[in-house]
Amino acid sequence: MKSPNFGERRNGLRPELVVIHYTAMKDCASAARALCDPEREVSAHYLIGRDGEVLELVDPDMRAWHAGKGEWCGADDVNSRSIGIELDNDGMSPFSAPLMEALEQLLLGPSGLLAAYGIKPQGVIGHSDMAPGRKIDPGRRFDWKRLARQGAAVWSEAVGDVVDATAFRRDAMAFGYGEMDDDLLLEVVRMRFRPWAHGPLDGTDCAIMADLSKRFGVDRDVAGA
């Protein structure tokens, strides 16, 4: 099964990101039909079923229509900069073990996407990271920590007790997040790195972003060039 919903990557751009989504549909077959429907004008490069089946719907060298409006590290046209992977999940349930194993193999296997395209682990992001407030997938049930243990994403175990909202915003933007209001920024950071946390900004939120920005932060002017 192949999707007709794709085009050439623009301005000579090549994949530097992998964007993780969930389908929010009843099953993999329904999602595949939607992603291959020319009237819907949406697609992804890969769709992974709950049973671990991997479907390549768009050649990863091409520009699939999965990310929509948003940015990461100060750069827009995320579709031209990324490979999109849809996961067969309703957004409320745990992601199945076969699905997670297939995702790890797709990213890290002998011909995995990260090595094939020179994508760094910090380039594996969620749809919610680059489209905050508009998208929430892959959601709070997605196991980013597991993916990071395999070297296919990043994670932080930092803790702290110093609350500094200015530093939190600075560090979050250095890591890759775009401009947004304080409440939304805290929500999207926690969705990714502290899905169990509630309440106002705290020292651990600040410590996590400080750690991530120190290890993976980028020059926004260069990244957006």
C-alpha positions as CSV (number, residue, x, y, z in Angstrom):
1,M,0.0,0.0,0.0
2,K,1.4,3.4,-1.0
3,S,0.1,6.9,-0.4
4,P,-0.2,9.4,-3.3
5,N,0.1,12.2,-0.8
6,F,3.7,13.4,-1.1
7,G,6.0,15.6,-3.1
8,E,9.6,16.6,-3.5
9,R,11.4,18.0,-0.4
10,R,11.8,21.7,-0.8
11,N,14.9,23.9,-1.1
12,G,17.3,21.0,-1.1
13,L,16.3,20.0,2.4
14,R,17.0,16.5,3.7
15,P,15.7,14.6,6.8
16,E,17.2,15.8,10.0
17,L,14.2,14.9,12.2
18,V,11.9,12.0,12.9
19,V,8.4,13.1,14.0
20,I,6.4,10.5,16.0
21,H,2.6,10.5,15.8
22,Y,-0.3,8.4,16.9
23,T,-3.1,7.6,14.6
24,A,-6.1,8.1,17.0
25,M,-8.1,5.6,14.9
26,K,-9.8,2.3,15.7
27,D,-7.2,0.1,13.9
28,C,-4.2,0.1,11.6
29,A,-6.3,-0.6,8.5
30,S,-8.4,2.5,9.0
31,A,-5.3,4.6,9.5
32,A,-3.7,3.2,6.4
33,R,-6.8,4.0,4.3
34,A,-6.9,7.6,5.6
35,L,-3.2,8.1,5.0
36,C,-3.6,6.8,1.4
37,D,-6.7,8.8,0.6
38,P,-5.9,11.6,-1.9
39,E,-8.9,13.6,-0.7
40,R,-7.5,13.8,2.9
41,E,-4.2,15.2,1.7
42,V,-2.3,13.7,4.7
43,S,0.3,10.9,4.8
44,A,3.3,9.6,6.7
45,H,6.4,7.8,5.6
46,Y,5.7,4.8,7.9
47,L,2.8,3.3,9.7
48,I,3.4,0.8,12.5
49,G,0.6,-1.5,13.6
50,R,0.0,-2.7,17.2
51,D,1.1,-6.1,16.0
52,G,4.5,-4.7,14.9
53,E,3.8,-4.7,11.2
54,V,5.6,-1.8,9.4
55,L,4.1,-0.3,6.3
56,E,6.2,2.1,4.2
57,L,3.6,4.5,2.7
58,V,5.9,7.1,1.3
59,D,9.5,6.8,0.2
60,P,11.6,8.5,3.0
61,D,13.5,10.5,0.4
62,M,10.2,12.3,-0.5
63,R,8.2,14.9,1.4
64,A,5.2,13.3,3.2
65,W,2.4,15.5,4.5
66,H,2.4,14.6,8.2
67,A,3.7,17.5,10.3
68,G,1.7,20.5,9.2
69,K,2.4,24.0,10.6
70,G,5.0,24.2,13.2
71,E,8.7,24.5,13.9
72,W,11.7,22.9,15.6
73,C,15.0,24.6,16.5
74,G,13.7,27.8,14.9
75,A,13.1,26.2,11.5
76,D,9.8,25.7,9.8
77,D,8.7,23.4,6.8
78,V,9.1,20.5,9.1
79,N,7.7,18.2,6.4
80,S,10.8,18.9,4.2
81,R,13.1,18.3,7.2
82,S,11.6,15.2,8.6
83,I,10.5,11.6,8.4
84,G,7.0,11.0,9.8
85,I,6.1,7.8,11.6
86,E,2.5,7.0,12.6
87,L,1.9,4.6,15.4
88,D,-1.4,2.6,15.7
89,N,-2.6,3.9,19.0
90,D,-5.8,5.6,20.3
91,G,-3.8,8.1,22.4
92,M,-5.1,6.7,25.7
93,S,-3.8,3.2,25.8
94,P,-0.2,2.0,26.3
95,F,1.8,1.4,23.2
96,S,2.1,-2.3,22.5
97,A,5.4,-4.1,22.9
98,P,5.5,-5.4,19.3
99,L,4.9,-1.8,18.1
100,M,7.7,-0.4,20.2
101,E,10.1,-3.1,19.1
102,A,9.3,-2.5,15.5
103,L,9.8,1.3,16.0
104,E,13.2,0.7,17.6
105,Q,14.2,-1.6,14.7
106,L,13.0,1.0,12.1
107,L,15.1,3.7,13.8
108,L,18.1,1.7,14.9
109,G,18.3,-1.5,12.8
110,P,21.1,-2.4,10.4
111,S,19.5,-0.1,7.8
112,G,17.7,2.1,10.3
113,L,16.6,5.6,9.6
114,L,18.9,7.4,12.1
115,A,22.1,5.9,10.6
116,A,20.8,6.1,7.0
117,Y,20.1,9.8,7.2
118,G,22.6,10.9,9.9
119,I,19.8,11.9,12.3
120,K,20.8,12.4,15.9
121,P,18.8,11.0,18.8
122,Q,17.7,14.6,19.8
123,G,16.2,14.8,16.3
124,V,13.5,12.3,17.2
125,I,10.6,14.4,18.5
126,G,6.9,14.2,19.0
127,H,4.3,16.0,16.9
128,S,3.4,17.9,20.0
129,D,6.9,19.2,20.3
130,M,6.9,21.0,17.0
131,A,3.2,21.9,16.9
132,P,2.4,22.7,20.5
133,G,-1.2,23.6,21.3
134,R,-2.3,22.2,17.9
135,K,-1.2,18.6,18.4
136,I,-0.7,16.3,21.4
137,D,0.6,13.1,19.8
138,P,2.2,10.8,20.6
139,G,0.8,11.7,24.0
140,R,1.6,11.0,27.6
141,R,1.5,7.2,27.3
142,F,4.3,7.1,24.8
143,D,7.5,5.7,26.4
144,W,10.2,8.2,25.5
145,K,12.4,6.9,28.3
146,R,12.5,3.5,26.7
147,L,13.3,4.9,23.3
148,A,16.1,7.0,24.8
149,R,17.6,3.9,26.5
150,Q,18.0,2.4,23.1
151,G,19.7,5.5,21.8
152,A,16.8,6.5,19.6
153,A,15.7,9.7,21.5
154,V,16.9,11.7,24.5
155,W,15.8,11.8,28.1
156,S,16.8,13.5,31.4
157,E,16.8,12.3,35.0
158,A,17.8,15.7,36.3
159,V,16.1,16.9,39.5
160,G,16.3,20.3,41.2
161,D,14.7,22.8,43.5
162,V,15.5,26.1,42.0
163,V,12.6,27.7,40.1
164,D,13.6,30.1,37.4
165,A,10.9,30.7,34.7
166,T,13.2,32.8,32.6
167,A,15.9,30.2,32.5
168,F,13.3,27.5,31.8
169,R,12.1,29.3,28.7
170,R,15.6,30.0,27.5
171,D,16.7,26.4,28.0
172,A,13.5,25.0,26.3
173,M,14.1,27.2,23.3
174,A,17.8,26.2,23.1
175,F,16.7,22.6,23.1
176,G,14.3,23.2,20.2
177,Y,10.9,24.5,21.4
178,G,9.4,27.5,19.7
179,E,7.7,30.7,21.1
180,M,4.5,30.0,23.1
181,D,3.0,31.2,26.3
182,D,4.3,30.0,29.7
183,D,1.4,27.6,30.5
184,L,1.6,25.9,27.1
185,L,5.4,25.6,27.2
186,L,5.2,23.8,30.6
187,E,2.4,21.5,29.3
188,V,4.4,20.4,26.2
189,V,7.6,19.9,28.1
190,R,5.9,17.8,30.7
191,M,4.0,15.8,28.1
192,R,7.3,14.7,26.8
193,F,9.6,14.5,29.9
194,R,7.3,14.4,33.0
195,P,3.9,13.1,31.9
196,W,2.9,12.3,35.5
197,A,3.7,15.8,36.8
198,H,1.1,18.4,37.8
199,G,1.0,21.9,39.3
200,P,3.1,25.0,38.6
201,L,6.6,25.1,37.2
202,D,9.0,23.5,39.7
203,G,12.7,23.0,40.1
204,T,12.8,19.7,38.4
205,D,11.2,21.1,35.3
206,C,13.9,23.7,35.3
207,A,16.7,21.2,35.9
208,I,15.5,18.9,33.1
209,M,15.5,21.7,30.6
210,A,18.9,23.0,31.8
211,D,20.3,19.5,31.4
212,L,18.9,19.0,27.9
213,S,19.9,22.4,26.7
214,K,23.4,21.9,27.9
215,R,23.8,18.5,26.2
216,F,21.7,19.1,23.0
217,G,21.1,22.9,22.7
218,V,21.5,24.6,19.4
219,D,22.3,28.0,18.0
220,R,18.8,29.1,16.9
221,D,20.2,31.6,14.3
222,V,22.3,28.8,12.7
223,A,19.5,26.2,12.9
224,G,17.0,28.6,11.3
225,A,19.3,29.7,8.5
